[in-house]
Amino acid sequence: MLQEEDSSIYNKDFSENINSTFTSEYLDIIVDKSVDPCKDFYQFSCGKWLKSNSLSENDDSISFDSDFVYNIEDFKKDLFSKRIRTKSKVLSNIEELNNYLEKNRKKMTESDETLIKDVIGYAVSSMYLEHIYNTKEFQKNIKILRFIMKGIKNELKYLFNEKQWLEDKLKIKLMEKVDEITYDTDHADFANLTILDFCYKHFKIYKKENIKKTVSRIKKFLNYSRSNLIIDDFQCRDFLSDSITRASSEDASYAPSGNLYSFSIPSIRYPNIHSSFPMSLIYGYFGYTFGHEILHGFDNDGIEFDHRGEENETFFTGKSKKEFKKLSKCFVNQYNKEKYGKLDVKHNGTLTLNENIADNGSIKLAHRSYMKYLETAYEQHIKIPRYEKYSNEQLFFIGVGRNFCEHRSRENDLNLQKSDPHSHSRTRTNLMLANYKPFSKAFNCPIGAKMNPIKKCILW
């Protein structure tokens, strides 16, 4: 059904970018080599960081990446204190509006304050995204990620092709759906200062104006700009909205209704990814993440949508659907037995089913794709200082394990156990790897070990 695999998909080699010293220093922050990876891989891959960090009284949660991320609030402080420069012509007016807000905040209604914060926030978000987007590091990372995405999509088609329980006519439909997945991968328009300046060209602030007049002026500016301003087919109503605010946070998602994958600019940077990392860590993080998100198009809900992103009752039917439900039930039962963190309650395997399906399939996609890349890459000959005993394949799994290093409060866990469709981080990491035979083989985990159970659940 599929033609012979096109090896040119993996014909790039990013090995010359690798900084082994930088990589080893990074791994030293998180990996606890004293832990047996066959007993608790989450603790092995996150343990050093977990031991070195703890929650403060005011924290619901902290994660490994939060230690490093330069977020929009950090940027805003540096921008207004002149530690960072921008070429945007809007900055002076935004600074004036921010000063106006600080001076008159106590006299404002809550809605007036929110309105002013929004106008400041839209502009600062654009400057923040531009600050990240136009770095050489970001552009290097984007090239790597586009290369990985191409391989993962191809691997997904081969995965469908080998599933004997899928009817041939459905395989064709599923592969067509994979081919039609579109990307919204960088939100470049939001990081374009020319568009920012254009959308704010009618914005003015008068320092001595009363609050009522200022708010009225801002509302008129927003209404006019959202309704009338278009530049190069880009509508300012999209720019002057929560869309740009969301694009300024770390996020990756897949929308079955549009068959669309997207990730935000801030998510493509250290510590998630760095062009100096070996591809083992990059595939382990981003390959897994991309595979996870697009597999939502083939989870318990997404499978009902066709290649056009339209819900279609005839798309997934018959014997294939019955077998899908049967294999999915294995995950429900398996996760139902797992304790939720340190709580005396178990996971809700039904609530977390879609995320668990995506997790357990994405590890296979990322691993297979990386191992094919490694066949011709010089990376196979590079050793990481202090991690020489770990193979490239083992480093890939460490790259996966570092995804969910975090501490959460008991109260937060109590709430999330009832409402979060994701499994607890420790269970999420350990169980998807325990279900995957190549993992236990890579670490020589004995049969029956926690990370190599006799019974495994497999769907994709």
C-alpha positions as CSV (number, residue, x, y, z in Angstrom):
1,M,0.0,0.0,0.0
2,L,2.9,2.3,0.7
3,Q,5.8,2.8,-1.6
4,E,9.3,1.9,-0.4
5,E,10.5,4.4,2.2
6,D,12.1,7.6,0.9
7,S,15.5,7.6,2.7
8,S,16.0,11.2,1.6
9,I,13.7,12.3,4.4
10,Y,16.6,11.6,6.8
11,N,19.5,12.8,4.6
12,K,20.3,15.9,6.7
13,D,22.9,15.7,9.5
14,F,22.9,18.3,12.3
15,S,25.8,16.7,14.2
16,E,28.2,19.6,13.5
17,N,26.0,21.8,15.8
18,I,26.4,19.5,18.8
19,N,28.2,21.0,21.9
20,S,28.9,18.0,24.1
21,T,30.1,20.1,27.1
22,F,26.9,22.2,27.0
23,T,24.8,19.1,26.7
24,S,26.5,17.4,29.7
25,E,26.1,20.4,31.9
26,Y,22.4,20.5,31.0
27,L,22.0,16.8,31.8
28,D,23.8,17.2,35.1
29,I,20.9,19.5,36.2
30,I,18.2,16.9,35.8
31,V,19.5,13.3,35.6
32,D,20.0,11.2,38.8
33,K,22.3,8.4,37.7
34,S,22.0,6.8,41.2
35,V,18.4,5.7,40.3
36,D,17.8,2.4,38.5
37,P,16.1,3.4,35.2
38,C,14.3,0.1,35.2
39,K,12.6,0.8,38.5
40,D,11.5,4.4,38.0
41,F,12.6,6.2,34.8
42,Y,10.9,9.4,35.8
43,Q,13.0,9.6,38.9
44,F,16.1,8.7,36.9
45,S,15.6,11.4,34.2
46,C,14.3,14.1,36.5
47,G,15.6,13.2,40.0
48,K,18.5,15.6,40.3
49,W,16.3,18.5,39.6
50,L,13.5,17.1,41.8
51,K,15.9,16.9,44.7
52,S,17.3,20.4,44.2
53,N,14.0,22.2,44.0
54,S,10.9,22.4,46.1
55,L,7.6,24.2,46.2
56,S,7.3,27.5,48.1
57,E,4.2,28.2,50.2
58,N,2.6,30.2,47.4
59,D,3.3,27.8,44.5
60,D,0.8,25.3,43.1
61,S,3.4,23.9,40.9
62,I,6.9,24.4,39.5
63,S,8.5,22.8,36.5
64,F,12.0,22.3,35.2
65,D,11.6,24.7,32.3
66,S,10.2,27.5,34.5
67,D,13.7,27.8,36.1
68,F,15.1,28.9,32.7
69,V,12.3,30.5,30.7
70,Y,12.5,34.2,30.0
71,N,8.8,35.0,30.0
72,I,6.9,38.0,28.8
73,E,6.8,39.6,32.2
74,D,10.6,39.5,32.4
75,F,10.8,41.0,28.9
76,K,8.3,43.7,29.8
77,K,10.4,44.8,32.8
78,D,13.5,44.9,30.7
79,L,11.7,46.7,27.9
80,F,10.4,49.5,30.1
81,S,13.7,49.8,32.0
82,K,15.6,50.2,28.6
83,R,17.7,47.1,29.1
84,I,16.2,45.8,25.9
85,R,15.7,47.8,22.7
86,T,13.1,47.5,20.1
87,K,12.7,49.1,16.7
88,S,9.0,49.4,17.0
89,K,7.6,53.0,16.8
90,V,4.8,52.0,19.2
91,L,7.0,51.7,22.3
92,S,6.9,55.3,23.4
93,N,3.1,55.4,23.3
94,I,2.9,52.1,25.1
95,E,5.3,53.3,27.8
96,E,3.2,56.4,28.3
97,L,0.0,54.3,28.6
98,N,1.8,52.0,31.1
99,N,2.8,55.1,33.2
100,Y,-0.7,56.4,32.9
101,L,-2.0,53.1,34.2
102,E,0.3,53.1,37.2
103,K,-0.5,56.7,38.1
104,N,-4.3,56.3,37.8
105,R,-4.9,52.7,38.7
106,K,-6.6,53.3,42.0
107,K,-9.2,55.6,40.3
108,M,-10.1,53.1,37.6
109,T,-12.8,50.5,37.4
110,E,-11.7,46.9,37.0
111,S,-13.0,46.9,33.4
112,D,-11.1,50.1,32.5
113,E,-7.9,48.7,34.0
114,T,-8.3,45.4,32.0
115,L,-8.9,47.3,28.8
116,I,-5.7,49.4,29.2
117,K,-3.7,46.3,30.2
118,D,-4.9,44.5,27.0
119,V,-3.8,47.3,24.7
120,I,-0.4,47.3,26.4
121,G,-0.3,43.5,26.4
122,Y,-1.0,43.1,22.6
123,A,1.9,45.4,21.7
124,V,4.4,44.0,24.3
125,S,3.5,40.5,23.1
126,S,4.4,41.3,19.6
127,M,7.7,42.9,20.7
128,Y,8.4,39.8,22.9
129,L,7.7,37.4,20.0
130,E,9.9,39.4,17.7
131,H,12.7,39.4,20.3
132,I,12.7,35.6,20.2
133,Y,11.8,35.0,16.5
134,N,14.6,37.0,15.0
135,T,17.5,35.3,16.9
136,K,19.8,33.0,15.0
137,E,19.1,30.3,17.6
138,F,15.3,30.3,16.9
139,Q,15.8,30.1,13.2
140,K,18.2,27.2,13.6
141,N,15.7,25.4,15.8
142,I,12.8,26.0,13.3
143,K,14.9,24.3,10.6
144,I,15.5,21.3,12.8
145,L,11.9,21.0,13.8
146,R,10.6,21.1,10.3
147,F,13.0,18.3,9.4
148,I,11.7,16.3,12.4
149,M,8.0,16.9,11.6
150,K,8.5,15.6,8.0
151,G,10.0,12.3,9.3
152,I,7.3,11.9,12.1
153,K,4.5,12.3,9.6
154,N,6.1,9.7,7.3
155,E,6.6,7.3,10.2
156,L,2.9,7.6,11.2
157,K,1.8,6.4,7.8
158,Y,4.1,3.4,8.1
159,L,2.7,2.7,11.5
160,F,-0.9,2.7,10.1
161,N,0.2,0.5,7.3
162,E,1.6,-2.3,9.6
163,K,-1.6,-2.5,11.7
164,Q,-3.3,-5.7,10.7
165,W,-6.5,-4.8,12.5
166,L,-7.0,-1.8,10.3
167,E,-9.0,-2.4,7.2
168,D,-7.2,-1.5,4.0
169,K,-9.8,1.1,2.9
170,L,-9.4,2.8,6.3
171,K,-5.6,2.8,6.1
172,I,-5.9,4.8,2.9
173,K,-8.1,7.3,4.6
174,L,-5.8,7.6,7.6
175,M,-2.8,8.1,5.5
176,E,-4.6,10.8,3.5
177,K,-5.4,12.5,6.7
178,V,-1.8,12.5,7.7
179,D,-0.8,14.0,4.4
180,E,-3.3,16.7,4.9
181,I,-2.1,17.8,8.3
182,T,-1.2,21.5,8.1
183,Y,1.2,23.5,10.3
184,D,0.9,26.8,11.9
185,T,4.3,26.7,13.3
186,D,5.7,30.1,14.0
187,H,3.1,32.9,14.1
188,A,5.5,35.1,12.2
189,D,2.9,37.8,11.6
190,F,2.6,38.3,15.3
191,A,6.3,38.9,15.5
192,N,6.3,41.4,12.7
193,L,7.0,44.9,14.0
194,T,5.8,46.4,10.7
195,I,2.4,44.9,11.3
196,L,2.5,46.0,14.9
197,D,3.2,49.7,14.0
198,F,0.5,49.6,11.3
199,C,-2.1,48.2,13.6
200,Y,-1.3,50.8,16.3
201,K,-0.9,53.8,13.9
202,H,-4.1,55.4,15.2
203,F,-3.3,54.9,18.8
204,K,-2.4,58.0,20.9
205,I,-2.2,58.7,24.6
206,Y,-2.5,62.1,26.4
207,K,-1.0,62.1,29.9
208,K,-3.3,64.8,31.3
209,E,-6.5,63.4,29.9
210,N,-9.1,62.0,32.4
211,I,-9.8,58.3,32.6
212,K,-13.2,58.5,31.0
213,K,-11.8,60.2,27.9
214,T,-8.8,57.9,27.7
215,V,-10.9,54.8,27.9
216,S,-13.3,56.2,25.2
217,R,-10.3,57.0,23.0
218,I,-8.9,53.5,23.4
219,K,-12.3,51.9,22.6
220,K,-12.6,54.0,19.4
221,F,-9.0,53.0,18.5
222,L,-9.8,49.3,19.0
223,N,-13.1,49.4,17.2
224,Y,-11.7,51.2,14.2
225,S,-8.5,49.2,13.9
226,R,-10.2,45.8,14.3
227,S,-12.8,46.7,11.7
228,N,-10.9,48.5,9.1
229,L,-7.1,47.9,9.1
230,I,-5.6,45.2,6.9
231,I,-2.0,44.9,5.8
232,D,-0.7,42.3,3.4
233,D,-3.9,40.3,3.9
234,F,-3.4,40.3,7.7
235,Q,-6.3,41.8,9.6
236,C,-5.6,43.9,12.7
237,R,-8.5,42.3,14.5
238,D,-6.4,39.2,14.9
239,F,-3.5,41.2,16.2
240,L,-5.5,43.2,18.6
241,S,-7.0,40.2,20.4
242,D,-6.3,37.4,22.9
243,S,-4.8,35.4,20.0
244,I,-1.5,37.2,20.3
245,T,-1.5,36.9,24.0
246,R,-1.9,33.1,23.7
247,A,0.8,33.0,21.1
248,S,3.2,34.5,23.7
249,S,2.9,31.6,26.1
250,E,4.5,28.1,25.7
251,D,2.0,25.9,23.8
252,A,1.7,23.2,21.3
253,S,-1.7,21.8,20.1
254,Y,-3.6,19.9,17.4
255,A,-7.1,20.8,16.3
256,P,-9.0,17.8,14.8
257,S,-11.7,20.2,13.4
258,G,-9.1,21.8,11.2
259,N,-6.5,19.0,11.0
260,L,-4.1,21.7,12.1
261,Y,-1.0,21.5,14.3
262,S,0.5,24.6,15.9
263,F,3.1,25.6,18.3
264,S,4.1,28.9,19.8
265,I,7.3,30.8,19.3
266,P,8.3,30.8,23.0
267,S,8.1,27.0,23.2
268,I,11.0,26.6,20.7
269,R,13.9,27.6,22.9
270,Y,16.0,26.4,25.8
271,P,15.6,24.4,27.9
272,N,13.1,22.6,25.7
273,I,15.3,22.6,22.7
274,H,18.7,24.0,21.6
275,S,20.5,23.6,18.4
276,S,23.6,22.6,20.3
277,F,21.9,19.5,21.8
278,P,22.3,16.2,20.1
279,M,19.3,15.1,18.1
280,S,18.6,12.4,20.7
281,L,17.4,15.0,23.1
282,I,15.7,17.1,20.5
283,Y,13.7,14.1,19.1
284,G,13.0,13.1,22.7
285,Y,11.4,16.4,23.4
286,F,10.0,17.8,20.2
287,G,9.7,14.6,18.2
288,Y,7.6,13.2,21.1
289,T,5.6,16.4,21.5
290,F,4.8,16.7,17.8
291,G,3.9,13.0,17.6
292,H,1.7,13.4,20.7
293,E,-0.2,16.3,19.3
294,I,-0.9,14.9,15.8
295,L,-2.0,11.6,17.3
296,H,-4.9,13.5,18.9
297,G,-6.2,13.3,15.3
298,F,-6.3,9.5,15.9
299,D,-7.4,9.2,19.5
300,N,-10.8,8.3,20.8
301,D,-12.4,11.6,19.6
302,G,-10.1,12.8,16.8
303,I,-10.5,9.5,14.9
304,E,-14.0,10.6,14.0
305,F,-12.7,13.6,11.9
306,D,-11.7,13.1,8.3
307,H,-8.7,14.6,6.3
308,R,-10.6,17.9,5.8
309,G,-11.1,18.3,9.6
310,E,-14.8,17.6,9.3
311,E,-16.6,15.3,11.7
312,N,-17.7,12.3,9.6
313,E,-19.7,9.4,11.0
314,T,-18.7,7.1,8.1
315,F,-15.0,7.8,8.4
316,F,-14.2,5.3,11.1
317,T,-16.6,2.3,11.3
318,G,-16.8,-1.5,11.2
319,K,-14.3,-4.0,12.5
320,S,-11.5,-1.5,12.7
321,K,-13.6,0.6,15.1
322,K,-14.4,-2.4,17.3
323,E,-10.8,-3.4,17.6
324,F,-9.8,0.3,18.3
325,K,-12.2,0.3,21.2
326,K,-11.0,-3.0,22.5
327,L,-7.3,-1.9,22.5
328,S,-8.2,1.4,24.0
329,K,-9.9,-0.4,26.9
330,C,-6.5,-1.8,27.9
331,F,-5.3,1.7,28.6
332,V,-8.3,2.6,30.6
333,N,-7.9,-0.5,32.9
334,Q,-4.1,-0.1,33.1
335,Y,-4.2,3.6,34.1
336,N,-7.1,3.0,36.5
337,K,-4.7,0.9,38.6
338,E,-2.1,3.6,39.0
339,K,-1.9,5.9,42.0
340,Y,-2.2,9.6,41.3
341,G,1.1,11.0,42.5
342,K,1.3,10.8,46.3
343,L,-2.5,10.8,46.7
344,D,-4.4,7.8,48.0
345,V,-6.6,7.8,44.9
346,K,-6.1,6.2,41.5
347,H,-6.1,7.7,38.0
348,N,-9.3,8.0,36.1
349,G,-8.4,6.0,33.0
350,T,-11.4,7.1,31.1
351,L,-10.7,10.8,31.7
352,T,-7.1,10.5,30.6
353,L,-7.7,8.0,27.7
354,N,-7.1,10.4,24.8
355,E,-3.9,11.8,26.3
356,N,-2.7,8.3,27.1
357,I,-3.3,7.1,23.6
358,A,-1.3,10.1,22.2
359,D,1.5,9.4,24.7
360,N,1.8,5.7,24.0
361,G,1.8,6.3,20.2
362,S,4.1,9.3,20.1
363,I,7.0,7.5,21.9
364,K,7.0,5.0,19.0
365,L,6.9,7.6,16.3
366,A,9.7,9.7,17.8
367,H,11.9,6.7,18.6
368,R,11.6,5.1,15.2
369,S,12.2,8.4,13.4
370,Y,15.3,9.2,15.5
371,M,16.8,5.7,15.0
372,K,16.4,6.1,11.2
373,Y,18.1,9.5,11.4
374,L,20.9,8.1,13.5
375,E,21.8,5.5,10.9
376,T,23.6,8.0,8.7
377,A,24.3,10.8,11.2
378,Y,27.8,11.4,12.6
379,E,26.0,11.8,16.0
380,Q,26.4,8.1,16.5
381,H,30.1,8.6,17.0
382,I,29.8,11.5,19.5
383,K,30.0,10.9,23.2
384,I,28.7,13.3,25.9
385,P,31.2,13.9,28.8
386,R,30.2,12.0,32.0
387,Y,27.5,10.3,30.0
388,E,29.8,8.1,27.8
389,K,28.2,4.9,29.1
390,Y,24.8,5.9,27.7
391,S,24.0,5.1,24.1
392,N,22.4,7.6,21.7
393,E,19.2,5.5,22.0
394,Q,19.3,5.8,25.8
395,L,19.9,9.5,25.5
396,F,16.8,9.7,23.4
397,F,14.7,8.2,26.1
398,I,16.3,10.6,28.7
399,G,15.2,13.3,26.3
400,V,11.6,12.0,26.6
401,G,11.8,11.6,30.3
402,R,12.8,15.3,30.9
403,N,9.5,16.5,29.4
404,F,7.5,16.4,32.6
405,C,9.9,17.2,35.5
406,E,7.8,19.1,38.0
407,H,6.6,19.5,41.6
408,R,2.9,20.0,42.4
409,S,1.1,20.7,45.6
410,R,-1.2,18.2,47.2
411,E,-4.1,20.6,46.7
412,N,-3.3,21.0,43.0
413,D,-3.1,17.2,42.5
414,L,-6.5,16.8,44.2
415,N,-8.0,19.2,41.7
416,L,-6.2,17.8,38.7
417,Q,-7.0,14.2,39.4
418,K,-10.6,15.1,39.0
419,S,-10.3,17.4,35.9
420,D,-7.0,17.1,34.1
421,P,-7.1,14.8,31.0
422,H,-3.4,14.2,31.4
423,S,-2.0,11.6,33.7
424,H,0.3,12.5,36.6
425,S,3.8,13.3,35.3
426,R,5.4,10.3,37.0
427,T,2.8,7.9,35.7
428,R,2.7,9.6,32.3
429,T,6.4,9.1,31.8
430,N,6.8,5.7,33.3
431,L,3.8,3.9,31.9
432,M,4.2,5.0,28.3
433,L,7.8,3.8,28.4
434,A,7.0,0.6,30.2
435,N,4.5,-0.2,27.5
436,Y,7.2,0.2,24.8
437,K,9.4,-2.8,24.3
438,P,12.4,-1.0,22.7
439,F,12.7,1.0,25.9
440,S,13.2,-2.0,28.1
441,K,15.6,-3.5,25.5
442,A,17.7,-0.3,25.4
443,F,18.1,-0.3,29.2
444,N,18.2,-4.1,29.6
445,C,15.3,-4.1,32.0
446,P,14.5,-7.6,33.2
447,I,11.0,-9.0,32.4
448,G,8.7,-8.2,35.2
449,A,10.6,-5.1,36.3
450,K,8.4,-2.0,36.9
451,M,9.6,-0.5,33.6
452,N,9.2,-3.8,31.7
453,P,5.8,-5.4,32.8
454,I,4.8,-8.7,31.2
455,K,1.4,-7.2,30.0
456,K,1.7,-4.1,27.9
457,C,-1.0,-2.0,26.2
458,I,-0.5,-1.1,22.6
459,L,-2.8,0.7,20.2
460,W,-0.7,2.6,17.6
